[in-house]
């Protein structure tokens, strides 16, 4: 079970040779110490070491002219002229229109690149699962809610931006060919395979995020938390460089960032088996802590106090109706928000009155402690009890307990599960392990 995570690709005739030839013609420089192929990879395509590699070795470089984006596609002038009307919440519409055109054009220069996917039937994001299956396997993980938002945004963007644009350019687009279903598949394709160039430090406060782009060859690499390569951005090209020694025959893995299993399954269609994902997290919904506090209140006056405390926390922007406290293996990642929330919801009426008068500020002499696992075990008793109750409520949101998940991980049972059941199990199991670890700290 402890295999590195892998995005699925369709089976069929191997188009690797045509793709490698296209790369050479496009100016992609591939080291002789690596090879692209299926044999020896986890499954499907991957990048393999053909010789021993040391840290810092260049695996390949991709010139910016070979990137597929709104700025390099065949309809870039059209997209540039319409850029104001193509703005959207996701910021992906221009790239998606470029992909709609290039993927269906018989003359697209990127056809050898797209041949690696042939069709998108191999994409198995939860957005393609039947709703009943998605709910049954993923309830409590946060993924069904994220998918519902995705699907609503996809339908809204397609109907209000994509369709009007296509209808105004009938010589380029055909709604009967460039359908909502294809658009949905391309959204998943961008989720799983695109790259977003980081902003320069001086631009972070002034500019929005860079738009996504497709990076041939780089998107063949799969992800594990303990990766052995990373992508570097240079003015004229993008470079994949080793970060660890890699032995001949080993697969080379990139990182998609510090991502929890629920994020990996939601956006990429896979999850890492326990204990591989050191970046895994579990969420406690902020409103769950409020619910736990209200349940502990023994009178209408106490419930009114909790409501006032919650409203004040909202004013301080510490909590929100759709927010979550994020728990990692070693510490709380939203430590200020959780620490402040527990403290305020456990205040007496007099303490809260004084706290409000100070505008949420406290005496500097009161020592704040980062919410590491060790610090959680030293919380004040009322805060511990509130956090414990919140964890128990969160665990109730799943359809099964940790023991049932552990039983499914036995080799004999696990091998009989479908791929979707296996991926969902990895998400649920990691989250519940983190929640139970927290429960032990605050008992």
HELIX and SHEET records of a PDB file:
HELIX    1   1 UNK A   16  UNK A   25  1                                  10    
HELIX    2   2 UNK A   64  UNK A   66  5                                   3    
HELIX    3   3 UNK A   76  UNK A   81  1                                   6    
HELIX    4   4 UNK A   93  UNK A  104  1                                  12    
HELIX    5   5 UNK A  111  UNK A  114  1                                   4    
HELIX    6   6 UNK A  126  UNK A  128  5                                   3    
HELIX    7   7 UNK A  131  UNK A  138  1                                   8    
HELIX    8   8 UNK A  143  UNK A  157  1                                  15    
HELIX    9   9 UNK A  158  UNK A  162  3                                   5    
HELIX   10  10 UNK A  163  UNK A  167  1                                   5    
HELIX   11  11 UNK A  180  UNK A  193  1                                  14    
HELIX   12  12 UNK A  201  UNK A  203  5                                   3    
HELIX   13  13 UNK A  218  UNK A  220  5                                   3    
HELIX   14  14 UNK A  261  UNK A  268  1                                   8    
HELIX   15  15 UNK A  286  UNK A  296  1                                  11    
HELIX   16  16 UNK A  300  UNK A  315  1                                  16    
HELIX   17  17 UNK A  335  UNK A  345  1                                  11    
HELIX   18  18 UNK A  349  UNK A  357  1                                   9    
HELIX   19  19 UNK A  373  UNK A  376  1                                   4    
HELIX   20  20 UNK A  381  UNK A  396  1                                  16    
HELIX   21  21 UNK A  402  UNK A  408  1                                   7    
HELIX   22  22 UNK A  411  UNK A  414  1                                   4    
HELIX   23  23 UNK A  419  UNK A  442  1                                  24    
SHEET    1   A 4 UNK A  29  UNK A  30  0                                        
SHEET    2   A 4 UNK A  58  UNK A  63 -1                                        
SHEET    3   A 4 UNK A 237  UNK A 242 -1                                        
SHEET    4   A 4 UNK A 229  UNK A 233 -1                                        
SHEET    1   B 4 UNK A  34  UNK A  37  0                                        
SHEET    2   B 4 UNK A  46  UNK A  49 -1                                        
SHEET    3   B 4 UNK A 251  UNK A 254 -1                                        
SHEET    4   B 4 UNK A 222  UNK A 223  1                                        
SHEET    1   C 2 UNK A 194  UNK A 195  0                                        
SHEET    2   C 2 UNK A 213  UNK A 214 -1                                        
SHEET    1   D 2 UNK A 282  UNK A 285  0                                        
SHEET    2   D 2 UNK A 324  UNK A 327 -1                                        
END                                                                             
